[in-house]
Amino acid sequence: MSQSPDLLYFAILMFAIIIGFILLAKGGDLLSDHSATLAESMGVPTVVVGLTIVSIATSAPELFTSLAAIRSNATGLILGNVIGSNIANIGLIIGLVLFVKPIDTRRAIPHGQIFFLFLLTIGFTAILLAPPAGSLYWKTGTILLTCILGYLYFVTLQALKDREIVEESSLREDPGDSNSPLSSSLMILVATAALWAGSDSLVFGAENLAKRAGVPEELIGFTLLAIGTSLPELAASVSLARKDQFSMLLGNVVGSNLFNIGLVAGIAGILSPIGSQTPYPWIDYLSLVLLTGLFCLWLRGRKLGRKDGVILLSSYFVLSLCTWHWNA
């Protein structure tokens, strides 16, 4: 009889996590679609929408989850979620997409954005390794947020100047969509409410599950939360791959990883000190640098196929197993 309350409590936590995943995935999709529609109805070029609004929207689950973690005093989830999401975007999502269709990276992403992603990843890792080790606070959070705001400014400025890119880009899957600005605005509010509720539900379930299992919150964030909050990127990437829209697919992953570090980690660091709770956090940092470095190297003009997908998926699972083995 004593096991019944434990089983019931575990079922409640798992239900909260599943509901959280569903709300985050649906909320992220709605926010991305209707933010793009609203921006286009206001005359904002589609390329600017793709490089800024959609990338921010696909990082919204990570941002809302981090805010919920701060409110619940479960800040260990944040670093794990940011690092785990970036690793999942590359190793898991790109790896799975390559089993659907090969990806041609030639001229897909400007070299400047590739270099900035690698540079920001190295800088983020250096911040985490600097004393006090494994922590973010308001100064380092401000640095990260400033970097991503500067990126937004220069990318938008360049996109507005380059009218050829603007004309060649197409953001919406259905050009005939005629949603009104009012309708899009209302759906953005619905999406925000879904993200807020989903993040609270997910953090409640994940935090208490970590305590119940006796594992650090950061490990739960690295795996469970990271995969869950990356679901919008996975759905979007598979859809874009089938339509041969490789520039938008890779741009979404690059942009999402940039915003996870600059926007999500930056805002979280400003709002609350965030520290690592695992005994060997450098394993996570090394995993992030290695996979990001490999991804950036491949983006410089390589055609990726299933063999590369096997490499990415294998790397993701090996690195995840190493994290759990040494830090659990």
C-alpha positions as protocol buffer text, in pm:
chain_id: "A"
residue {
  index: 1
  type: MET
  ca { x: 0 y: 0 z: 0 }
}
residue {
  index: 2
  type: SER
  ca { x: 288 y: 236 z: 73 }
}
residue {
  index: 3
  type: GLN
  ca { x: 395 y: 222 z: -292 }
}
residue {
  index: 4
  type: SER
  ca { x: 60 y: 350 z: -419 }
}
residue {
  index: 5
  type: PRO
  ca { x: 118 y: 716 z: -321 }
}
residue {
  index: 6
  type: ASP
  ca { x: 466 y: 700 z: -477 }
}
residue {
  index: 7
  type: LEU
  ca { x: 329 y: 561 z: -802 }
}
residue {
  index: 8
  type: LEU
  ca { x: 52 y: 819 z: -807 }
}
residue {
  index: 9
  type: TYR
  ca { x: 297 y: 1102 z: -746 }
}
residue {
  index: 10
  type: PHE
  ca { x: 526 y: 971 z: -1021 }
}
residue {
  index: 11
  type: ALA
  ca { x: 228 y: 951 z: -1259 }
}
residue {
  index: 12
  type: ILE
  ca { x: 134 y: 1311 z: -1177 }
}
residue {
  index: 13
  type: LEU
  ca { x: 490 y: 1430 z: -1246 }
}
residue {
  index: 14
  type: MET
  ca { x: 504 y: 1245 z: -1578 }
}
residue {
  index: 15
  type: PHE
  ca { x: 162 y: 1384 z: -1674 }
}
residue {
  index: 16
  type: ALA
  ca { x: 284 y: 1736 z: -1594 }
}
residue {
  index: 17
  type: ILE
  ca { x: 594 y: 1682 z: -1809 }
}
residue {
  index: 18
  type: ILE
  ca { x: 392 y: 1548 z: -2104 }
}
residue {
  index: 19
  type: ILE
  ca { x: 140 y: 1834 z: -2084 }
}
residue {
  index: 20
  type: GLY
  ca { x: 429 y: 2077 z: -2063 }
}
residue {
  index: 21
  type: PHE
  ca { x: 588 y: 1933 z: -2378 }
}
residue {
  index: 22
  type: ILE
  ca { x: 259 y: 1953 z: -2570 }
}
residue {
  index: 23
  type: LEU
  ca { x: 190 y: 2313 z: -2468 }
}
residue {
  index: 24
  type: LEU
  ca { x: 547 y: 2422 z: -2546 }
}
residue {
  index: 25
  type: ALA
  ca { x: 545 y: 2256 z: -2888 }
}
residue {
  index: 26
  type: LYS
  ca { x: 203 y: 2398 z: -2985 }
}
residue {
  index: 27
  type: GLY
  ca { x: 280 y: 2737 z: -2836 }
}
residue {
  index: 28
  type: GLY
  ca { x: 613 y: 2757 z: -3020 }
}
residue {
  index: 29
  type: ASP
  ca { x: 449 y: 2667 z: -3351 }
}
residue {
  index: 30
  type: LEU
  ca { x: 172 y: 2924 z: -3307 }
}
residue {
  index: 31
  type: LEU
  ca { x: 413 y: 3198 z: -3199 }
}
residue {
  index: 32
  type: SER
  ca { x: 644 y: 3133 z: -3493 }
}
residue {
  index: 33
  type: ASP
  ca { x: 369 y: 3120 z: -3757 }
}
residue {
  index: 34
  type: HIS
  ca { x: 166 y: 3417 z: -3642 }
}
residue {
  index: 35
  type: SER
  ca { x: 465 y: 3637 z: -3554 }
}
residue {
  index: 36
  type: ALA
  ca { x: 583 y: 3589 z: -3912 }
}
residue {
  index: 37
  type: THR
  ca { x: 236 y: 3660 z: -4050 }
}
residue {
  index: 38
  type: LEU
  ca { x: 198 y: 3974 z: -3839 }
}
residue {
  index: 39
  type: ALA
  ca { x: 541 y: 4103 z: -3937 }
}
residue {
  index: 40
  type: GLU
  ca { x: 475 y: 4047 z: -4306 }
}
residue {
  index: 41
  type: SER
  ca { x: 137 y: 4219 z: -4286 }
}
residue {
  index: 42
  type: MET
  ca { x: 323 y: 4521 z: -4145 }
}
residue {
  index: 43
  type: GLY
  ca { x: 562 y: 4522 z: -4440 }
}
residue {
  index: 44
  type: VAL
  ca { x: 865 y: 4365 z: -4274 }
}
residue {
  index: 45
  type: PRO
  ca { x: 1074 y: 4174 z: -4535 }
}
residue {
  index: 46
  type: THR
  ca { x: 1045 y: 3797 z: -4508 }
}
residue {
  index: 47
  type: VAL
  ca { x: 1421 y: 3746 z: -4477 }
}
residue {
  index: 48
  type: VAL
  ca { x: 1429 y: 3972 z: -4173 }
}
residue {
  index: 49
  type: VAL
  ca { x: 1142 y: 3776 z: -4023 }
}
residue {
  index: 50
  type: GLY
  ca { x: 1325 y: 3450 z: -4083 }
}
residue {
  index: 51
  type: LEU
  ca { x: 1656 y: 3566 z: -3939 }
}
residue {
  index: 52
  type: THR
  ca { x: 1508 y: 3733 z: -3633 }
}
residue {
  index: 53
  type: ILE
  ca { x: 1145 y: 3673 z: -3536 }
}
residue {
  index: 54
  type: VAL
  ca { x: 1122 y: 3303 z: -3626 }
}
residue {
  index: 55
  type: SER
  ca { x: 1457 y: 3224 z: -3464 }
}
residue {
  index: 56
  type: ILE
  ca { x: 1350 y: 3402 z: -3146 }
}
residue {
  index: 57
  type: ALA
  ca { x: 1011 y: 3228 z: -3153 }
}
residue {
  index: 58
  type: THR
  ca { x: 1169 y: 2882 z: -3181 }
}
residue {
  index: 59
  type: SER
  ca { x: 1381 y: 2967 z: -2875 }
}
residue {
  index: 60
  type: ALA
  ca { x: 1072 y: 3076 z: -2681 }
}
residue {
  index: 61
  type: PRO
  ca { x: 1022 y: 2733 z: -2515 }
}
residue {
  index: 62
  type: GLU
  ca { x: 1376 y: 2749 z: -2372 }
}
residue {
  index: 63
  type: LEU
  ca { x: 1323 y: 3110 z: -2259 }
}
residue {
  index: 64
  type: PHE
  ca { x: 990 y: 3044 z: -2086 }
}
residue {
  index: 65
  type: THR
  ca { x: 1126 y: 2727 z: -1928 }
}
residue {
  index: 66
  type: SER
  ca { x: 1422 y: 2922 z: -1790 }
}
residue {
  index: 67
  type: LEU
  ca { x: 1194 y: 3192 z: -1646 }
}
residue {
  index: 68
  type: ALA
  ca { x: 978 y: 2926 z: -1483 }
}
residue {
  index: 69
  type: ALA
  ca { x: 1290 y: 2759 z: -1341 }
}
residue {
  index: 70
  type: ILE
  ca { x: 1400 y: 3089 z: -1186 }
}
residue {
  index: 71
  type: ARG
  ca { x: 1057 y: 3140 z: -1028 }
}
residue {
  index: 72
  type: SER
  ca { x: 1069 y: 2786 z: -889 }
}
residue {
  index: 73
  type: ASN
  ca { x: 1428 y: 2828 z: -765 }
}
residue {
  index: 74
  type: ALA
  ca { x: 1533 y: 2540 z: -992 }
}
residue {
  index: 75
  type: THR
  ca { x: 1812 y: 2729 z: -1168 }
}
residue {
  index: 76
  type: GLY
  ca { x: 2010 y: 2409 z: -1222 }
}
residue {
  index: 77
  type: LEU
  ca { x: 1768 y: 2328 z: -1503 }
}
residue {
  index: 78
  type: ILE
  ca { x: 1867 y: 2638 z: -1700 }
}
residue {
  index: 79
  type: LEU
  ca { x: 2229 y: 2564 z: -1789 }
}
residue {
  index: 80
  type: GLY
  ca { x: 2141 y: 2204 z: -1869 }
}
residue {
  index: 81
  type: ASN
  ca { x: 1853 y: 2317 z: -2089 }
}
residue {
  index: 82
  type: VAL
  ca { x: 2059 y: 2575 z: -2283 }
}
residue {
  index: 83
  type: ILE
  ca { x: 2359 y: 2348 z: -2338 }
}
residue {
  index: 84
  type: GLY
  ca { x: 2148 y: 2038 z: -2396 }
}
residue {
  index: 85
  type: SER
  ca { x: 1919 y: 2217 z: -2645 }
}
residue {
  index: 86
  type: ASN
  ca { x: 2212 y: 2340 z: -2853 }
}
residue {
  index: 87
  type: ILE
  ca { x: 2365 y: 1993 z: -2857 }
}
residue {
  index: 88
  type: ALA
  ca { x: 2026 y: 1836 z: -2941 }
}
residue {
  index: 89
  type: ASN
  ca { x: 1967 y: 2087 z: -3224 }
}
residue {
  index: 90
  type: ILE
  ca { x: 2290 y: 1973 z: -3391 }
}
residue {
  index: 91
  type: GLY
  ca { x: 2339 y: 1611 z: -3292 }
}
residue {
  index: 92
  type: LEU
  ca { x: 1980 y: 1492 z: -3264 }
}
residue {
  index: 93
  type: ILE
  ca { x: 1780 y: 1714 z: -3500 }
}
residue {
  index: 94
  type: ILE
  ca { x: 2027 y: 1755 z: -3787 }
}
residue {
  index: 95
  type: GLY
  ca { x: 2123 y: 1390 z: -3741 }
}
residue {
  index: 96
  type: LEU
  ca { x: 1761 y: 1275 z: -3776 }
}
residue {
  index: 97
  type: VAL
  ca { x: 1691 y: 1511 z: -4067 }
}
residue {
  index: 98
  type: LEU
  ca { x: 1984 y: 1360 z: -4261 }
}
residue {
  index: 99
  type: PHE
  ca { x: 1801 y: 1027 z: -4257 }
}
residue {
  index: 100
  type: VAL
  ca { x: 1507 y: 1200 z: -4424 }
}
residue {
  index: 101
  type: LYS
  ca { x: 1706 y: 1386 z: -4690 }
}
residue {
  index: 102
  type: PRO
  ca { x: 2066 y: 1493 z: -4762 }
}
residue {
  index: 103
  type: ILE
  ca { x: 2145 y: 1857 z: -4688 }
}
residue {
  index: 104
  type: ASP
  ca { x: 2351 y: 2076 z: -4919 }
}
residue {
  index: 105
  type: THR
  ca { x: 2525 y: 2338 z: -4704 }
}
residue {
  index: 106
  type: ARG
  ca { x: 2691 y: 2520 z: -4994 }
}
residue {
  index: 107
  type: ARG
  ca { x: 2601 y: 2890 z: -4984 }
}
residue {
  index: 108
  type: ALA
  ca { x: 2328 y: 2808 z: -4731 }
}
residue {
  index: 109
  type: ILE
  ca { x: 2457 y: 3022 z: -4442 }
}
residue {
  index: 110
  type: PRO
  ca { x: 2681 y: 3332 z: -4463 }
}
residue {
  index: 111
  type: HIS
  ca { x: 3027 y: 3259 z: -4327 }
}
residue {
  index: 112
  type: GLY
  ca { x: 2996 y: 3552 z: -4089 }
}
residue {
  index: 113
  type: GLN
  ca { x: 2704 y: 3389 z: -3907 }
}
residue {
  index: 114
  type: ILE
  ca { x: 2887 y: 3057 z: -3889 }
}
residue {
  index: 115
  type: PHE
  ca { x: 3191 y: 3226 z: -3736 }
}
residue {
  index: 116
  type: PHE
  ca { x: 2973 y: 3420 z: -3490 }
}
residue {
  index: 117
  type: LEU
  ca { x: 2803 y: 3101 z: -3370 }
}
residue {
  index: 118
  type: PHE
  ca { x: 3139 y: 2936 z: -3302 }
}
residue {
  index: 119
  type: LEU
  ca { x: 3278 y: 3251 z: -3140 }
}
residue {
  index: 120
  type: LEU
  ca { x: 2974 y: 3297 z: -2915 }
}
residue {
  index: 121
  type: THR
  ca { x: 2986 y: 2929 z: -2814 }
}
residue {
  index: 122
  type: ILE
  ca { x: 3356 y: 2959 z: -2722 }
}
residue {
  index: 123
  type: GLY
  ca { x: 3286 y: 3281 z: -2530 }
}
residue {
  index: 124
  type: PHE
  ca { x: 2993 y: 3123 z: -2344 }
}
residue {
  index: 125
  type: THR
  ca { x: 3210 y: 2826 z: -2247 }
}
residue {
  index: 126
  type: ALA
  ca { x: 3491 y: 3055 z: -2135 }
}
residue {
  index: 127
  type: ILE
  ca { x: 3247 y: 3247 z: -1914 }
}
residue {
  index: 128
  type: LEU
  ca { x: 3130 y: 2924 z: -1753 }
}
residue {
  index: 129
  type: LEU
  ca { x: 3488 y: 2810 z: -1690 }
}
residue {
  index: 130
  type: ALA
  ca { x: 3603 y: 3145 z: -1549 }
}
residue {
  index: 131
  type: PRO
  ca { x: 3588 y: 3198 z: -1169 }
}
residue {
  index: 132
  type: PRO
  ca { x: 3345 y: 3141 z: -1011 }
}
residue {
  index: 133
  type: ALA
  ca { x: 3340 y: 2829 z: -1230 }
}
residue {
  index: 134
  type: GLY
  ca { x: 3015 y: 2719 z: -1388 }
}
residue {
  index: 135
  type: SER
  ca { x: 2812 y: 3029 z: -1313 }
}
residue {
  index: 136
  type: LEU
  ca { x: 2631 y: 3313 z: -1484 }
}
residue {
  index: 137
  type: TYR
  ca { x: 2537 y: 3639 z: -1316 }
}
residue {
  index: 138
  type: TRP
  ca { x: 2419 y: 3982 z: -1421 }
}
residue {
  index: 139
  type: LYS
  ca { x: 2748 y: 4103 z: -1571 }
}
residue {
  index: 140
  type: THR
  ca { x: 2809 y: 3797 z: -1786 }
}
residue {
  index: 141
  type: GLY
  ca { x: 2439 y: 3780 z: -1872 }
}
residue {
  index: 142
  type: THR
  ca { x: 2456 y: 4141 z: -1993 }
}
residue {
  index: 143
  type: ILE
  ca { x: 2755 y: 4057 z: -2213 }
}
residue {
  index: 144
  type: LEU
  ca { x: 2571 y: 3766 z: -2375 }
}
residue {
  index: 145
  type: LEU
  ca { x: 2253 y: 3968 z: -2428 }
}
residue {
  index: 146
  type: THR
  ca { x: 2451 y: 4258 z: -2579 }
}
residue {
  index: 147
  type: CYS
  ca { x: 2619 y: 4018 z: -2822 }
}
residue {
  index: 148
  type: ILE
  ca { x: 2289 y: 3879 z: -2948 }
}
residue {
  index: 149
  type: LEU
  ca { x: 2132 y: 4225 z: -2978 }
}
residue {
  index: 150
  type: GLY
  ca { x: 2433 y: 4337 z: -3181 }
}
residue {
  index: 151
  type: TYR
  ca { x: 2392 y: 4031 z: -3402 }
}
residue {
  index: 152
  type: LEU
  ca { x: 2023 y: 4114 z: -3456 }
}
residue {
  index: 153
  type: TYR
  ca { x: 2107 y: 4471 z: -3552 }
}
residue {
  index: 154
  type: PHE
  ca { x: 2376 y: 4388 z: -3808 }
}
residue {
  index: 155
  type: VAL
  ca { x: 2190 y: 4092 z: -3960 }
}
residue {
  index: 156
  type: THR
  ca { x: 1873 y: 4299 z: -4000 }
}
residue {
  index: 157
  type: LEU
  ca { x: 2069 y: 4590 z: -4146 }
}
residue {
  index: 158
  type: GLN
  ca { x: 2241 y: 4364 z: -4397 }
}
residue {
  index: 159
  type: ALA
  ca { x: 1916 y: 4191 z: -4492 }
}
residue {
  index: 160
  type: LEU
  ca { x: 1743 y: 4522 z: -4557 }
}
residue {
  index: 161
  type: LYS
  ca { x: 2027 y: 4629 z: -4786 }
}
residue {
  index: 162
  type: ASP
  ca { x: 2037 y: 4304 z: -4981 }
}
residue {
  index: 163
  type: ARG
  ca { x: 1715 y: 4315 z: -5181 }
}
residue {
  index: 164
  type: GLU
  ca { x: 1807 y: 4010 z: -5387 }
}
residue {
  index: 165
  type: ILE
  ca { x: 1803 y: 3790 z: -5076 }
}
residue {
  index: 166
  type: VAL
  ca { x: 1475 y: 3946 z: -4971 }
}
residue {
  index: 167
  type: GLU
  ca { x: 1318 y: 3863 z: -5307 }
}
residue {
  index: 168
  type: GLU
  ca { x: 1448 y: 3506 z: -5315 }
}
residue {
  index: 169
  type: SER
  ca { x: 1343 y: 3421 z: -4959 }
}
residue {
  index: 170
  type: SER
  ca { x: 999 y: 3289 z: -4874 }
}
residue {
  index: 171
  type: LEU
  ca { x: 908 y: 3241 z: -4510 }
}
residue {
  index: 172
  type: ARG
  ca { x: 551 y: 3122 z: -4511 }
}
residue {
  index: 173
  type: GLU
  ca { x: 467 y: 2775 z: -4628 }
}
residue {
  index: 174
  type: ASP
  ca { x: 132 y: 2897 z: -4762 }
}
residue {
  index: 175
  type: PRO
  ca { x: 172 y: 3226 z: -4951 }
}
residue {
  index: 176
  type: GLY
  ca { x: -204 y: 3257 z: -4977 }
}
residue {
  index: 177
  type: ASP
  ca { x: -251 y: 3284 z: -4605 }
}
residue {
  index: 178
  type: SER
  ca { x: -464 y: 3588 z: -4536 }
}
residue {
  index: 179
  type: ASN
  ca { x: -473 y: 3604 z: -4158 }
}
residue {
  index: 180
  type: SER
  ca { x: -552 y: 3955 z: -4043 }
}
residue {
  index: 181
  type: PRO
  ca { x: -316 y: 4143 z: -3809 }
}
residue {
  index: 182
  type: LEU
  ca { x: -582 y: 4130 z: -3536 }
}
residue {
  index: 183
  type: SER
  ca { x: -620 y: 3753 z: -3572 }
}
residue {
  index: 184
  type: SER
  ca { x: -244 y: 3705 z: -3565 }
}
residue {
  index: 185
  type: SER
  ca { x: -212 y: 3927 z: -3257 }
}
residue {
  index: 186
  type: LEU
  ca { x: -476 y: 3724 z: -3071 }
}
residue {
  index: 187
  type: MET
  ca { x: -303 y: 3398 z: -3165 }
}
residue {
  index: 188
  type: ILE
  ca { x: 29 y: 3537 z: -3041 }
}
residue {
  index: 189
  type: LEU
  ca { x: -136 y: 3600 z: -2703 }
}
residue {
  index: 190
  type: VAL
  ca { x: -275 y: 3244 z: -2704 }
}
residue {
  index: 191
  type: ALA
  ca { x: 71 y: 3110 z: -2794 }
}
residue {
  index: 192
  type: THR
  ca { x: 233 y: 3310 z: -2514 }
}
residue {
  index: 193
  type: ALA
  ca { x: -20 y: 3176 z: -2262 }
}
residue {
  index: 194
  type: ALA
  ca { x: 47 y: 2820 z: -2385 }
}
residue {
  index: 195
  type: LEU
  ca { x: 422 y: 2870 z: -2351 }
}
residue {
  index: 196
  type: TRP
  ca { x: 383 y: 3012 z: -2001 }
}
residue {
  index: 197
  type: ALA
  ca { x: 156 y: 2731 z: -1881 }
}
residue {
  index: 198
  type: GLY
  ca { x: 364 y: 2464 z: -2054 }
}
residue {
  index: 199
  type: SER
  ca { x: 691 y: 2588 z: -1904 }
}
residue {
  index: 200
  type: ASP
  ca { x: 545 y: 2596 z: -1553 }
}
residue {
  index: 201
  type: SER
  ca { x: 405 y: 2243 z: -1594 }
}
residue {
  index: 202
  type: LEU
  ca { x: 729 y: 2109 z: -1740 }
}
residue {
  index: 203
  type: VAL
  ca { x: 951 y: 2266 z: -1473 }
}
residue {
  index: 204
  type: PHE
  ca { x: 721 y: 2141 z: -1194 }
}
residue {
  index: 205
  type: GLY
  ca { x: 741 y: 1786 z: -1324 }
}
residue {
  index: 206
  type: ALA
  ca { x: 1112 y: 1793 z: -1410 }
}
residue {
  index: 207
  type: GLU
  ca { x: 1224 y: 1958 z: -1086 }
}
residue {
  index: 208
  type: ASN
  ca { x: 1034 y: 1716 z: -863 }
}
residue {
  index: 209
  type: LEU
  ca { x: 1133 y: 1419 z: -1076 }
}
residue {
  index: 210
  type: ALA
  ca { x: 1499 y: 1515 z: -1034 }
}
residue {
  index: 211
  type: LYS
  ca { x: 1456 y: 1541 z: -657 }
}
residue {
  index: 212
  type: ARG
  ca { x: 1267 y: 1212 z: -647 }
}
residue {
  index: 213
  type: ALA
  ca { x: 1534 y: 1033 z: -852 }
}
residue {
  index: 214
  type: GLY
  ca { x: 1820 y: 1196 z: -663 }
}
residue {
  index: 215
  type: VAL
  ca { x: 1994 y: 1334 z: -975 }
}
residue {
  index: 216
  type: PRO
  ca { x: 2112 y: 1693 z: -1034 }
}
residue {
  index: 217
  type: GLU
  ca { x: 1860 y: 1924 z: -1198 }
}
residue {
  index: 218
  type: GLU
  ca { x: 2117 y: 2009 z: -1463 }
}
residue {
  index: 219
  type: LEU
  ca { x: 2113 y: 1651 z: -1595 }
}
residue {
  index: 220
  type: ILE
  ca { x: 1734 y: 1661 z: -1629 }
}
residue {
  index: 221
  type: GLY
  ca { x: 1769 y: 1990 z: -1815 }
}
residue {
  index: 222
  type: PHE
  ca { x: 2045 y: 1849 z: -2037 }
}
residue {
  index: 223
  type: THR
  ca { x: 1834 y: 1557 z: -2159 }
}
residue {
  index: 224
  type: LEU
  ca { x: 1461 y: 1565 z: -2083 }
}
residue {
  index: 225
  type: LEU
  ca { x: 1403 y: 1941 z: -2102 }
}
residue {
  index: 226
  type: ALA
  ca { x: 1647 y: 1992 z: -2388 }
}
residue {
  index: 227
  type: ILE
  ca { x: 1476 y: 1736 z: -2609 }
}
residue {
  index: 228
  type: GLY
  ca { x: 1129 y: 1862 z: -2517 }
}
residue {
  index: 229
  type: THR
  ca { x: 1205 y: 2228 z: -2584 }
}
residue {
  index: 230
  type: SER
  ca { x: 1374 y: 2135 z: -2915 }
}
residue {
  index: 231
  type: LEU
  ca { x: 1057 y: 1974 z: -3054 }
}
residue {
  index: 232
  type: PRO
  ca { x: 957 y: 2290 z: -3253 }
}
residue {
  index: 233
  type: GLU
  ca { x: 1298 y: 2290 z: -3426 }
}
residue {
  index: 234
  type: LEU
  ca { x: 1265 y: 1919 z: -3508 }
}
residue {
  index: 235
  type: ALA
  ca { x: 919 y: 1956 z: -3665 }
}
residue {
  index: 236
  type: ALA
  ca { x: 1024 y: 2263 z: -3861 }
}
residue {
  index: 237
  type: SER
  ca { x: 1352 y: 2106 z: -3979 }
}
residue {
  index: 238
  type: VAL
  ca { x: 1190 y: 1788 z: -4114 }
}
residue {
  index: 239
  type: SER
  ca { x: 928 y: 1993 z: -4299 }
}
residue {
  index: 240
  type: LEU
  ca { x: 1190 y: 2228 z: -4449 }
}
residue {
  index: 241
  type: ALA
  ca { x: 1417 y: 1937 z: -4552 }
}
residue {
  index: 242
  type: ARG
  ca { x: 1136 y: 1776 z: -4751 }
}
residue {
  index: 243
  type: LYS
  ca { x: 1089 y: 2105 z: -4939 }
}
residue {
  index: 244
  type: ASP
  ca { x: 1466 y: 2146 z: -5006 }
}
residue {
  index: 245
  type: GLN
  ca { x: 1469 y: 2472 z: -4810 }
}
residue {
  index: 246
  type: PHE
  ca { x: 1816 y: 2406 z: -4672 }
}
residue {
  index: 247
  type: SER
  ca { x: 1907 y: 2769 z: -4608 }
}
residue {
  index: 248
  type: MET
  ca { x: 1606 y: 2822 z: -4384 }
}
residue {
  index: 249
  type: LEU
  ca { x: 1655 y: 2484 z: -4214 }
}
residue {
  index: 250
  type: LEU
  ca { x: 2019 y: 2549 z: -4126 }
}
residue {
  index: 251
  type: GLY
  ca { x: 1948 y: 2915 z: -4052 }
}
residue {
  index: 252
  type: ASN
  ca { x: 1681 y: 2813 z: -3802 }
}
residue {
  index: 253
  type: VAL
  ca { x: 1924 y: 2582 z: -3618 }
}
residue {
  index: 254
  type: VAL
  ca { x: 2205 y: 2840 z: -3623 }
}
residue {
  index: 255
  type: GLY
  ca { x: 1969 y: 3116 z: -3509 }
}
residue {
  index: 256
  type: SER
  ca { x: 1813 y: 2900 z: -3238 }
}
residue {
  index: 257
  type: ASN
  ca { x: 2155 y: 2807 z: -3096 }
}
residue {
  index: 258
  type: LEU
  ca { x: 2262 y: 3172 z: -3101 }
}
residue {
  index: 259
  type: PHE
  ca { x: 1948 y: 3286 z: -2921 }
}
residue {
  index: 260
  type: ASN
  ca { x: 1966 y: 3004 z: -2667 }
}
residue {
  index: 261
  type: ILE
  ca { x: 2307 y: 3133 z: -2557 }
}
residue {
  index: 262
  type: GLY
  ca { x: 2265 y: 3506 z: -2606 }
}
residue {
  index: 263
  type: LEU
  ca { x: 1898 y: 3559 z: -2526 }
}
residue {
  index: 264
  type: VAL
  ca { x: 1797 y: 3271 z: -2296 }
}
residue {
  index: 265
  type: ALA
  ca { x: 2120 y: 3236 z: -2097 }
}
residue {
  index: 266
  type: GLY
  ca { x: 2175 y: 3613 z: -2106 }
}
residue {
  index: 267
  type: ILE
  ca { x: 1833 y: 3704 z: -1964 }
}
residue {
  index: 268
  type: ALA
  ca { x: 1848 y: 3419 z: -1711 }
}
residue {
  index: 269
  type: GLY
  ca { x: 2191 y: 3534 z: -1590 }
}
residue {
  index: 270
  type: ILE
  ca { x: 2069 y: 3891 z: -1549 }
}
residue {
  index: 271
  type: LEU
  ca { x: 1763 y: 3784 z: -1349 }
}
residue {
  index: 272
  type: SER
  ca { x: 1933 y: 3535 z: -1118 }
}
residue {
  index: 273
  type: PRO
  ca { x: 2279 y: 3387 z: -1053 }
}
residue {
  index: 274
  type: ILE
  ca { x: 2298 y: 3049 z: -1223 }
}
residue {
  index: 275
  type: GLY
  ca { x: 2554 y: 2787 z: -1128 }
}
residue {
  index: 276
  type: SER
  ca { x: 2637 y: 2434 z: -1232 }
}
residue {
  index: 277
  type: GLN
  ca { x: 2541 y: 2161 z: -985 }
}
residue {
  index: 278
  type: THR
  ca { x: 2725 y: 1871 z: -1147 }
}
residue {
  index: 279
  type: PRO
  ca { x: 3069 y: 1748 z: -1033 }
}
residue {
  index: 280
  type: TYR
  ca { x: 3216 y: 1753 z: -1386 }
}
residue {
  index: 281
  type: PRO
  ca { x: 3043 y: 2032 z: -1579 }
}
residue {
  index: 282
  type: TRP
  ca { x: 3335 y: 2056 z: -1823 }
}
residue {
  index: 283
  type: ILE
  ca { x: 3202 y: 1741 z: -1992 }
}
residue {
  index: 284
  type: ASP
  ca { x: 2892 y: 1932 z: -2100 }
}
residue {
  index: 285
  type: TYR
  ca { x: 3098 y: 2234 z: -2208 }
}
residue {
  index: 286
  type: LEU
  ca { x: 3337 y: 2017 z: -2410 }
}
residue {
  index: 287
  type: SER
  ca { x: 3042 y: 1841 z: -2575 }
}
residue {
  index: 288
  type: LEU
  ca { x: 2894 y: 2177 z: -2674 }
}
residue {
  index: 289
  type: VAL
  ca { x: 3220 y: 2306 z: -2823 }
}
residue {
  index: 290
  type: LEU
  ca { x: 3298 y: 1982 z: -3010 }
}
residue {
  index: 291
  type: LEU
  ca { x: 2957 y: 1942 z: -3173 }
}
residue {
  index: 292
  type: THR
  ca { x: 2927 y: 2314 z: -3253 }
}
residue {
  index: 293
  type: GLY
  ca { x: 3277 y: 2317 z: -3401 }
}
residue {
  index: 294
  type: LEU
  ca { x: 3201 y: 2015 z: -3620 }
}
residue {
  index: 295
  type: PHE
  ca { x: 2871 y: 2168 z: -3730 }
}
residue {
  index: 296
  type: CYS
  ca { x: 3034 y: 2501 z: -3819 }
}
residue {
  index: 297
  type: LEU
  ca { x: 3309 y: 2320 z: -4013 }
}
residue {
  index: 298
  type: TRP
  ca { x: 3052 y: 2126 z: -4216 }
}
residue {
  index: 299
  type: LEU
  ca { x: 2852 y: 2442 z: -4287 }
}
residue {
  index: 300
  type: ARG
  ca { x: 3140 y: 2583 z: -4490 }
}
residue {
  index: 301
  type: GLY
  ca { x: 3034 y: 2399 z: -4806 }
}
residue {
  index: 302
  type: ARG
  ca { x: 2983 y: 2028 z: -4746 }
}
residue {
  index: 303
  type: LYS
  ca { x: 2697 y: 1813 z: -4873 }
}
residue {
  index: 304
  type: LEU
  ca { x: 2575 y: 1610 z: -4576 }
}
residue {
  index: 305
  type: GLY
  ca { x: 2424 y: 1263 z: -4603 }
}
residue {
  index: 306
  type: ARG
  ca { x: 2323 y: 965 z: -4392 }
}
residue {
  index: 307
  type: LYS
  ca { x: 2681 y: 883 z: -4292 }
}
residue {
  index: 308
  type: ASP
  ca { x: 2710 y: 1229 z: -4142 }
}
residue {
  index: 309
  type: GLY
  ca { x: 2375 y: 1175 z: -3972 }
}
residue {
  index: 310
  type: VAL
  ca { x: 2512 y: 858 z: -3812 }
}
residue {
  index: 311
  type: ILE
  ca { x: 2815 y: 1054 z: -3688 }
}
residue {
  index: 312
  type: LEU
  ca { x: 2596 y: 1327 z: -3536 }
}
residue {
  index: 313
  type: LEU
  ca { x: 2348 y: 1090 z: -3373 }
}
residue {
  index: 314
  type: SER
  ca { x: 2624 y: 866 z: -3239 }
}
residue {
  index: 315
  type: SER
  ca { x: 2810 y: 1167 z: -3101 }
}
residue {
  index: 316
  type: TYR
  ca { x: 2495 y: 1296 z: -2936 }
}
residue {
  index: 317
  type: PHE
  ca { x: 2416 y: 968 z: -2761 }
}
residue {
  index: 318
  type: VAL
  ca { x: 2779 y: 904 z: -2658 }
}
residue {
  index: 319
  type: LEU
  ca { x: 2816 y: 1253 z: -2513 }
}
residue {
  index: 320
  type: SER
  ca { x: 2483 y: 1221 z: -2332 }
}
residue {
  index: 321
  type: LEU
  ca { x: 2586 y: 885 z: -2184 }
}
residue {
  index: 322
  type: CYS
  ca { x: 2918 y: 1033 z: -2070 }
}
residue {
  index: 323
  type: THR
  ca { x: 2735 y: 1319 z: -1899 }
}
residue {
  index: 324
  type: TRP
  ca { x: 2503 y: 1081 z: -1715 }
}
residue {
  index: 325
  type: HIS
  ca { x: 2782 y: 841 z: -1623 }
}
residue {
  index: 326
  type: TRP
  ca { x: 3012 y: 1102 z: -1470 }
}
residue {
  index: 327
  type: ASN
  ca { x: 2763 y: 1354 z: -1333 }
}
residue {
  index: 328
  type: ALA
  ca { x: 2469 y: 1145 z: -1209 }
}
